Amino acid sequence: MNGTEGWLLAVSEPGIGRLALRARERLSLLCDAGSRIGTTLEVTRTAEELTQVAVPRFADYAAVDLTDRVLRGDEPGSMEAGVRRVAFAGVGEGAALYQLGALIHPLPFTPVGRSLATEQPVLGPVLSSTFGWLGQDPERGQKICEQGIHSLITVPMRARGVMLGVVSFYRATGKDAFEEDDLALAEELVGRAAVCVDNARRYTREHTISEELERVTASLQLALDRQRRFTTDASHELRTPLAGLRATLEEAQLHPGETDLAELLEHTLGDVDRLQAIISDLLLLTRIGAAPPAALEPVDLAVLAEAETARRTGDPHPARLDLTAGVTTDAVPEQIRRVLDNLLDNAQRHAARDVVVTVRRAEGMAELSVTDDGPGVPAAEREHIFQRFTRLDTARSRDRGGTGLGLAIARDIAHAHHGTLHAEDASSGGARFVLRLPLNPRTA
């Protein structure tokens, strides 16, 4: 050997170079897994990242199956309810493997079932002869083999001693069958992903609880604000007749000789009647809610309307009836009578000459309407009038009678019966109040 020639001859066992290359590839895969899995605190996205790291460098197909409870952020619990395929990646489309969203109930003797039951990985180097694999779905299994998928590893996804689900890796034509060394790599990949999935699950749970607390807090605050406004309005409405009553009585006390007893009693009893009406309506508002099924009974709206209008006496404008027989809804009869009574009171206060009660079927609902020929309700005020103690700057003002709660009570009753109540223009130029309730299914 001269000075310009220098050679180094390395002698090793056959296959050492190939093993070194495989070791380097596996190390690179694990490094990528560390940086690419768990980039978000979202369960499904974390599962997707695992499949994307594994395909195609480690497997041709990869699937992650988790329980629905894990997806909601809950503790996994039993696997008896099955596992749902939440992530799936593959080198080609159209594989007969279970696709995204599938709910799978693995049989105990299948590789997936054994992994879930024993919490141990299962290696199936030759898929067609792997014990129990074809038993889950023989037809699907045959198609999978025909598509060239030949080798399988299933690994339980476990974190902090809790089973979350299972991960399946498949190899197809073009890749060697899985070996024992591959099993260790699969466990390492799944183990890293499992911690990230469990972190995401815990975050989901905490985030859900936080959102629920915020929603409940906001709802309670809204209810408190409404209660404060209602208390203020109710106090004001009760104060008005009380002030009149006190003034009348104090005047009589100061000038007893000049007091007309009959006139005094008429004024005071009028104020007492108004106080009693307001208090009764306030109590009714607190009691209205979703009616229990036992309280509901079939109500023929035509029969109810005819009976209610016949009962009323002293109305300045006797109501005309336009009734369709057999329009029946499931309701609390007394509450529906109260709605009609309130609507008739409102119409009688504002009608010029005519009040009409109509019952019919409309848009698949039972409809009861009360129409008057008064000044009508401006479009901008049609929602406002259903608020409690509403005052309008129009002829339809509460100061012509009523407690200011009648329409609010009527709408609350409609909503409690899964119905609606709204105001619209009448063909006569006045107002038309329309109550719609679900038809009784036996008579619809």
TAQUI-V126443 format. One record per pair of residues at least 4 apart in sequence whose C-alpha atoms are under 6 Angstrom apart, sorted by the first residue. I is the first residue (numbers start at 1). J is the second residue. D is the distance in whole Angstrom. If there is no record, write none. Layout:
# TAQUI-V126443
[[I;J;D] [I;J;D]]
This chain:
# TAQUI-V126443
[[32;36;6] [33;37;5] [37;49;5] [38;46;5] [38;196;5] [41;200;4] [42;200;5] [43;197;5] [43;200;5] [43;201;6] [47;87;6] [48;87;5] [51;62;5] [51;89;6] [54;58;5] [54;59;6] [55;59;5] [55;60;6] [56;60;5] [59;169;6] [59;170;6] [59;171;5] [60;90;6] [60;91;6] [60;170;6] [60;171;5] [61;89;6] [61;90;4] [61;169;6] [61;170;5] [62;88;6] [62;89;5] [62;168;6] [62;169;5] [63;87;6] [63;88;4] [63;167;6] [63;168;5] [64;85;6] [64;86;6] [64;87;5] [64;167;5] [65;83;5] [65;84;5] [65;85;4] [65;86;6] [65;165;6] [65;166;5] [66;83;5] [66;84;5] [66;164;6] [66;165;4] [67;83;5] [67;84;6] [69;74;5] [69;76;5] [70;74;5] [70;76;5] [73;201;4] [73;202;6] [73;204;5] [73;205;4] [76;164;6] [82;104;5] [82;105;4] [83;103;6] [83;104;5] [84;102;6] [84;103;4] [84;104;6] [85;100;5] [85;101;5] [85;102;5] [86;100;6] [86;101;6] [96;144;5] [106;113;5] [107;113;5] [108;113;4] [108;114;6] [109;114;6] [109;132;5] [110;114;6] [110;132;5] [110;133;5] [111;122;6] [114;118;6] [115;119;5] [115;120;5] [115;121;6] [115;156;6] [119;156;6] [121;154;5] [121;155;4] [122;153;6] [122;154;5] [123;153;5] [124;130;5] [124;151;6] [124;152;5] [124;153;6] [125;151;5] [125;177;5] [125;178;5] [126;150;6] [126;151;5] [127;150;5] [127;151;5] [134;138;5] [134;141;5] [137;141;6] [144;149;6] [145;149;5] [148;172;5] [148;173;5] [149;171;6] [149;172;4] [150;172;5] [151;170;6] [151;171;5] [151;177;5] [152;169;6] [152;170;5] [153;168;6] [153;169;5] [154;167;6] [154;168;4] [155;166;6] [155;167;5] [156;166;4] [157;164;6] [157;165;5] [157;166;5] [157;194;6] [158;162;5] [158;163;5] [158;164;6] [158;194;6] [159;194;6] [159;195;5] [178;182;6] [187;191;6] [190;194;6] [203;207;6] [204;208;6] [213;217;6] [216;220;6] [220;224;6] [223;227;6] [226;230;6] [227;231;6] [230;234;6] [231;235;6] [235;239;6] [239;243;6] [241;271;5] [245;268;6] [246;250;6] [252;256;5] [252;259;6] [265;269;6] [269;273;6] [278;403;6] [289;416;5] [290;416;5] [296;330;6] [296;331;5] [296;332;5] [297;330;5] [297;331;6] [298;329;6] [298;330;5] [299;328;5] [299;329;5] [300;327;6] [300;328;4] [301;305;6] [301;327;6] [302;323;6] [302;325;6] [302;359;6] [319;355;5] [319;356;5] [320;356;5] [321;356;6] [321;357;5] [322;358;5] [323;358;5] [323;359;5] [324;359;6] [324;360;5] [327;366;6] [328;439;6] [328;440;6] [329;439;5] [329;440;4] [330;440;6] [339;410;5] [342;406;5] [344;348;6] [347;351;6] [347;372;6] [350;374;5] [351;372;5] [351;373;5] [351;374;4] [352;373;6] [352;374;5] [354;372;6] [354;373;6] [355;371;6] [355;372;5] [356;370;6] [356;371;5] [357;369;6] [357;370;5] [358;368;6] [358;369;5] [359;367;6] [359;368;5] [360;367;5] [361;365;6] [361;366;5] [361;367;6] [365;437;6] [365;438;5] [365;439;5] [366;436;6] [366;437;5] [366;438;6] [366;439;5] [367;435;6] [367;436;5] [368;435;5] [369;433;5] [369;434;4] [369;435;6] [370;432;6] [370;433;5] [371;431;6] [371;432;4] [372;430;5] [372;431;6] [373;428;5] [373;429;6] [373;430;4] [374;430;5] [375;430;5] [376;430;4] [376;431;4] [382;423;6] [385;390;6] [386;407;5] [386;408;5] [387;408;6] [388;405;5] [388;408;6] [389;404;4] [389;405;6] [390;404;6] [391;397;6] [392;397;5] [398;404;6] [411;421;6] [414;419;5] [414;420;5] [415;419;5] [415;420;6] [419;436;5] [419;437;4] [420;435;6] [420;436;5] [421;434;6] [421;435;5] [422;433;6] [422;434;6] [423;432;6] [423;433;4] [424;432;5] [425;431;5] [425;432;6] [426;430;5] [426;431;5] [426;432;5] [439;444;6] [440;444;6]]
